[in-house]
């Protein structure tokens, strides 16, 4: 547990970087004992959020756990898969039996390329998204 340098009104535990680069921590308010989960960010709209982020990255950086690469990888992979699923759902109509064969044939390679995204060498961080047919 540690306190802010400025005023000692807060104590922090379990500080940990998340997949977005911001820092999650449990914050205990000294006067009330209330514990809240807080995400500190350099882009916080409030000064205290930005100050906390700066302190956690400087004075207390050794007490901030890194986000495990496996967790980061899995989160990004899930986001890419969700995007891919939405793109596939948007083209499901092209494969219906009442759609002309020419349309189904035109869209089939695009849909396969979407399915193959997880096989790309840069997956999930560097994706080359296929271009849909016009």
Backbone as CSV, one residue per row, in Angstrom:
resi,resn,N_x,N_y,N_z,CA_x,CA_y,CA_z,C_x,C_y,C_z
1,UNK,0.852,-1.173,0.000,0.000,0.000,0.000,0.897,1.235,0.000
2,UNK,0.506,2.250,-0.729,1.271,3.488,-0.752,0.339,4.676,-0.855
3,UNK,0.839,5.844,-0.561,0.014,7.039,-0.576,0.568,8.044,-1.567
4,UNK,-0.307,8.959,-1.973,0.133,10.004,-2.887,1.113,10.920,-2.175
5,UNK,2.012,11.460,-2.928,2.967,12.392,-2.351,2.297,13.704,-1.960
6,UNK,1.307,14.139,-2.747,0.729,15.463,-2.558,0.081,15.650,-1.188
7,UNK,-0.807,14.722,-0.808,-1.581,15.008,0.397,-1.808,13.810,1.319
8,UNK,-1.491,12.624,0.904,-1.668,11.463,1.762,-3.117,11.087,2.000
9,UNK,-4.059,11.672,1.244,-5.476,11.390,1.441,-5.913,10.065,0.835
10,UNK,-5.098,9.482,-0.007,-5.463,8.258,-0.694,-4.368,7.222,-0.534
11,UNK,-4.780,5.970,-0.529,-3.833,4.874,-0.554,-4.223,3.964,-1.699
12,UNK,-3.204,3.341,-2.310,-3.449,2.524,-3.479,-2.894,1.130,-3.283
13,UNK,-3.635,0.148,-3.757,-3.147,-1.229,-3.763,-3.471,-1.845,-5.111
14,UNK,-2.816,-2.944,-5.396,-3.078,-3.723,-6.615,-2.989,-2.899,-7.893
15,UNK,-2.047,-1.972,-7.954,-1.874,-1.174,-9.167,-1.348,-2.074,-10.281
16,UNK,-1.995,-1.982,-11.427,-1.638,-2.869,-12.541,-1.990,-2.226,-13.871
17,UNK,-1.056,-2.278,-14.804,-1.331,-1.781,-16.149,-2.331,-2.720,-16.816
18,UNK,-3.223,-2.143,-17.596,-4.177,-2.969,-18.330,-3.797,-2.988,-19.810
19,UNK,-4.605,-3.637,-20.614,-4.258,-3.805,-22.032,-4.217,-2.490,-22.786
20,UNK,-4.830,-1.437,-22.246,-4.886,-0.144,-22.933,-3.734,0.774,-22.535
21,UNK,-2.921,0.363,-21.543,-1.813,1.200,-21.094,-2.185,2.107,-19.938
22,UNK,-3.447,2.110,-19.553,-3.835,2.849,-18.364,-3.570,1.962,-17.153
23,UNK,-3.759,2.496,-15.956,-3.423,1.748,-14.748,-4.646,1.615,-13.852
24,UNK,-4.999,0.382,-13.541,-6.097,0.086,-12.625,-5.519,-0.071,-11.224
25,UNK,-6.232,0.442,-10.227,-5.790,0.304,-8.841,-6.997,0.359,-7.919
26,UNK,-6.842,-0.201,-6.746,-7.839,-0.033,-5.696,-7.399,1.190,-4.902
27,UNK,-8.298,2.136,-4.762,-8.001,3.384,-4.070,-8.799,3.408,-2.768
28,UNK,-8.093,3.621,-1.661,-8.745,3.756,-0.360,-8.702,5.221,0.036
29,UNK,-9.855,5.791,0.300,-9.936,7.176,0.738,-9.711,7.187,2.244
30,UNK,-8.643,7.870,2.669,-8.207,7.819,4.066,-9.296,8.268,5.043
31,UNK,-10.001,9.344,4.741,-10.986,9.896,5.683,-12.171,8.975,5.910
32,UNK,-12.598,8.251,4.888,-13.807,7.428,5.002,-13.533,5.934,5.014
33,UNK,-12.366,5.551,4.530,-12.054,4.132,4.417,-12.699,3.488,3.204
34,UNK,-13.415,4.267,2.415,-14.072,3.759,1.210,-13.027,3.283,0.203
35,UNK,-13.282,2.127,-0.393,-12.386,1.569,-1.402,-13.103,1.600,-2.744
36,UNK,-12.451,2.175,-3.728,-13.018,2.204,-5.074,-11.983,1.670,-6.049
37,UNK,-12.462,1.080,-7.128,-11.576,0.656,-8.208,-11.462,1.843,-9.148
38,UNK,-10.235,2.225,-9.463,-9.991,3.441,-10.241,-9.049,3.117,-11.393
39,UNK,-9.306,3.716,-12.543,-8.410,3.594,-13.672,-7.762,4.946,-13.906
40,UNK,-6.457,5.000,-13.749,-5.705,6.238,-13.947,-5.217,6.310,-15.381
41,UNK,-5.369,7.495,-15.963,-5.018,7.684,-17.367,-4.351,9.034,-17.566
42,UNK,-3.420,9.085,-18.501,-2.770,10.358,-18.838,-3.744,11.297,-19.525
43,UNK,-4.857,10.769,-19.994,-5.855,11.577,-20.700,-7.137,11.746,-19.888
44,UNK,-7.049,11.522,-18.587,-8.224,11.667,-17.724,-8.742,13.107,-17.811
45,UNK,-10.044,13.275,-17.728,-10.618,14.624,-17.788,-10.414,15.387,-16.478
46,UNK,-10.069,14.682,-15.412,-9.830,15.314,-14.109,-8.335,15.335,-13.787
47,UNK,-7.909,16.407,-13.144,-6.499,16.547,-12.770,-6.013,15.392,-11.898
48,UNK,-6.842,14.972,-10.909,-6.392,13.926,-10.002,-6.117,12.619,-10.732
49,UNK,-6.886,12.327,-11.786,-6.641,11.110,-12.556,-5.328,11.170,-13.298
50,UNK,-5.032,12.321,-13.892,-3.759,12.493,-14.604,-2.586,12.494,-13.625
51,UNK,-2.770,13.131,-12.469,-1.702,13.168,-11.463,-1.415,11.779,-10.918
52,UNK,-2.463,11.026,-10.649,-2.277,9.654,-10.170,-1.532,8.832,-11.209
53,UNK,-1.925,8.952,-12.455,-1.252,8.218,-13.528,0.230,8.588,-13.584
54,UNK,0.524,9.883,-13.519,1.921,10.336,-13.550,2.712,9.777,-12.376
55,UNK,2.133,9.808,-11.190,2.825,9.277,-10.010,3.067,7.777,-10.127
56,UNK,2.054,7.067,-10.591,2.207,5.619,-10.711,3.256,5.253,-11.759
57,UNK,3.468,6.108,-12.728,4.474,5.848,-13.763,5.857,6.350,-13.389
58,UNK,5.961,7.135,-12.344,7.268,7.667,-11.947,7.629,7.174,-10.553
59,UNK,7.130,7.850,-9.543,7.486,7.552,-8.155,7.209,6.113,-7.765
60,UNK,6.081,5.571,-8.201,5.670,4.244,-7.767,5.691,3.205,-8.879
61,UNK,6.430,3.476,-9.929,6.415,2.564,-11.078,6.834,1.144,-10.716
62,UNK,7.718,1.010,-9.744,8.162,-0.340,-9.367,7.057,-1.122,-8.665
63,UNK,6.006,-0.432,-8.226,4.904,-1.092,-7.532,3.695,-1.317,-8.446
64,UNK,3.871,-1.023,-9.733,2.787,-1.218,-10.701,3.099,-2.467,-11.516
65,UNK,2.235,-3.437,-11.437,2.435,-4.682,-12.182,2.119,-4.460,-13.657
66,UNK,2.864,-5.134,-14.498,2.610,-5.063,-15.936,1.444,-5.977,-16.307
67,UNK,0.800,-5.640,-17.383,-0.246,-6.498,-17.937,0.449,-7.695,-18.584
68,UNK,0.065,-8.902,-18.227,0.697,-10.069,-18.856,0.465,-10.073,-20.368
69,UNK,1.488,-10.399,-21.122,1.376,-10.428,-22.578,0.287,-11.392,-23.026
70,UNK,0.127,-12.495,-22.325,-0.914,-13.456,-22.710,-2.307,-12.832,-22.605
71,UNK,-2.532,-12.020,-21.591,-3.826,-11.349,-21.423,-4.036,-10.307,-22.517
72,UNK,-2.999,-9.554,-22.806,-3.069,-8.534,-23.859,-3.356,-9.196,-25.210
73,UNK,-2.622,-10.266,-25.492,-2.790,-10.986,-26.753,-4.219,-11.510,-26.890
74,UNK,-4.724,-12.131,-25.846,-6.068,-12.703,-25.886,-7.129,-11.620,-26.061
75,UNK,-6.972,-10.497,-25.390,-7.945,-9.406,-25.515,-7.965,-8.852,-26.940
76,UNK,-6.780,-8.633,-27.513,-6.726,-8.118,-28.876,-7.264,-9.148,-29.868
77,UNK,-6.949,-10.417,-29.648,-7.456,-11.470,-30.529,-8.977,-11.513,-30.481
78,UNK,-9.557,-11.364,-29.300,-11.015,-11.370,-29.172,-11.645,-10.176,-29.883
79,UNK,-10.982,-9.027,-29.816,-11.507,-7.840,-30.508,-11.476,-8.039,-32.027
80,UNK,-10.382,-8.610,-32.521,-10.281,-8.856,-33.965,-11.335,-9.870,-34.399
81,UNK,-11.501,-10.919,-33.615,-12.519,-11.928,-33.949,-13.924,-11.324,-33.951
82,UNK,-14.203,-10.440,-33.005,-15.522,-9.787,-32.961,-15.733,-8.918,-34.200
83,UNK,-14.705,-8.162,-34.585,-14.807,-7.344,-35.803,-15.043,-8.235,-37.022
84,UNK,-14.285,-9.327,-37.087,-14.436,-10.261,-38.201,-15.845,-10.846,-38.238
85,UNK,-16.364,-11.228,-37.088,-17.712,-11.800,-37.029,-18.752,-10.810,-37.519
86,UNK,-18.593,-9.555,-37.150,-19.536,-8.531,-37.615,-19.464,-8.357,-39.126
87,UNK,-18.247,-8.385,-39.669,-18.112,-8.270,-41.123,-18.722,-9.477,-41.833
88,UNK,-18.502,-10.650,-41.284,-19.101,-11.854,-41.878,-20.629,-11.808,-41.804
89,UNK,-21.166,-11.398,-40.658,-22.620,-11.314,-40.521,-23.213,-10.355,-41.541
90,UNK,-22.482,-9.277,-41.813,-22.962,-8.308,-42.786,-22.974,-8.825,-44.209
91,UNK,-22.303,-9.941,-44.442,-22.266,-10.513,-45.796,-22.968,-11.864,-45.882
92,UNK,-23.582,-12.291,-44.801,-24.288,-13.583,-44.815,-25.317,-13.660,-45.932
93,UNK,-25.970,-12.564,-46.209,-27.003,-12.544,-47.246,-26.470,-12.990,-48.607
94,UNK,-25.173,-12.781,-48.825,-24.597,-13.101,-50.140,-24.544,-14.598,-50.409
95,UNK,-24.725,-15.406,-49.382,-24.601,-16.852,-49.537,-25.942,-17.572,-49.463
96,UNK,-27.024,-16.823,-49.395,-28.357,-17.442,-49.367,-28.666,-18.123,-50.697
97,UNK,-29.495,-19.135,-50.607,-29.830,-19.913,-51.819,-30.606,-19.105,-52.852
98,UNK,-31.276,-18.049,-52.439,-32.041,-17.241,-53.398,-31.215,-16.109,-54.022
99,UNK,-29.915,-16.057,-53.682,-29.015,-15.047,-54.257,-28.376,-15.650,-55.506
100,UNK,-28.267,-14.868,-56.586,-27.656,-15.401,-57.816,-26.264,-15.992,-57.557
101,UNK,-25.964,-17.059,-58.256,-24.668,-17.740,-58.119,-23.510,-16.774,-58.340
102,UNK,-23.635,-15.850,-59.260,-22.559,-14.881,-59.532,-22.248,-14.040,-58.296
103,UNK,-23.259,-13.678,-57.546,-23.067,-12.893,-56.318,-22.392,-13.746,-55.246
104,UNK,-22.883,-14.964,-55.089,-22.263,-15.864,-54.095,-20.799,-16.091,-54.419
105,UNK,-20.493,-16.313,-55.691,-19.118,-16.565,-56.125,-18.238,-15.335,-55.919
106,UNK,-18.790,-14.152,-56.165,-18.048,-12.909,-55.992,-17.651,-12.682,-54.536
107,UNK,-18.545,-12.998,-53.617,-18.319,-12.723,-52.199,-17.599,-13.850,-51.451
108,UNK,-17.595,-15.043,-51.980,-16.990,-16.183,-51.274,-15.513,-15.973,-50.924
109,UNK,-14.657,-15.475,-51.837,-13.248,-15.274,-51.476,-13.054,-14.241,-50.359
110,UNK,-13.855,-13.200,-50.372,-13.787,-12.181,-49.310,-14.125,-12.811,-47.965
111,UNK,-15.179,-13.580,-47.937,-15.594,-14.224,-46.692,-14.531,-15.211,-46.200
112,UNK,-13.906,-15.927,-47.130,-12.839,-16.851,-46.736,-11.637,-16.084,-46.191
113,UNK,-11.311,-14.972,-46.820,-10.191,-14.144,-46.343,-10.462,-13.635,-44.928
114,UNK,-11.707,-13.311,-44.638,-12.058,-12.909,-43.271,-11.840,-14.054,-42.292
115,UNK,-12.239,-15.252,-42.677,-12.047,-16.423,-41.812,-10.565,-16.723,-41.583
116,UNK,-9.739,-16.388,-42.573,-8.304,-16.692,-42.487,-7.494,-15.651,-41.717
117,UNK,-8.127,-14.615,-41.241,-7.410,-13.534,-40.548,-6.599,-14.056,-39.365
118,UNK,-7.136,-15.016,-38.641,-6.424,-15.521,-37.465,-5.153,-16.286,-37.832
119,UNK,-4.986,-16.592,-39.118,-3.783,-17.297,-39.575,-2.687,-16.338,-40.040
120,UNK,-2.990,-15.051,-40.089,-1.992,-14.083,-40.534,-0.829,-14.010,-39.548
121,UNK,0.357,-13.777,-40.059,1.561,-13.737,-39.220,1.485,-12.667,-38.138
122,UNK,0.855,-11.544,-38.397,0.793,-10.455,-37.424,-0.379,-10.500,-36.469
123,UNK,-1.217,-11.534,-36.586,-2.408,-11.637,-35.745,-2.024,-11.685,-34.282
124,UNK,-2.651,-10.936,-33.410,-3.807,-10.072,-33.621,-3.458,-8.576,-33.727
125,UNK,-2.184,-8.244,-33.721,-1.794,-6.830,-33.659,-1.668,-6.167,-35.026
126,UNK,-1.298,-6.923,-36.028,-1.071,-6.358,-37.357,-1.897,-7.156,-38.360
127,UNK,-3.073,-6.628,-38.660,-4.027,-7.338,-39.507,-4.127,-6.648,-40.862
128,UNK,-4.114,-7.437,-41.918,-4.411,-6.928,-43.268,-5.838,-7.360,-43.575
129,UNK,-6.750,-6.413,-43.451,-8.149,-6.719,-43.696,-8.414,-6.793,-45.194
130,UNK,-9.145,-7.786,-45.637,-9.464,-7.888,-47.065,-10.432,-6.788,-47.480
131,UNK,-10.419,-6.480,-48.743,-11.339,-5.486,-49.292,-12.580,-6.199,-49.826
132,UNK,-13.730,-5.685,-49.436,-14.975,-6.327,-49.880,-15.234,-6.017,-51.354
133,UNK,-15.892,-6.935,-52.030,-16.239,-6.684,-53.428,-17.210,-5.511,-53.539
134,UNK,-17.187,-4.857,-54.656,-18.105,-3.713,-54.854,-19.446,-4.171,-55.347
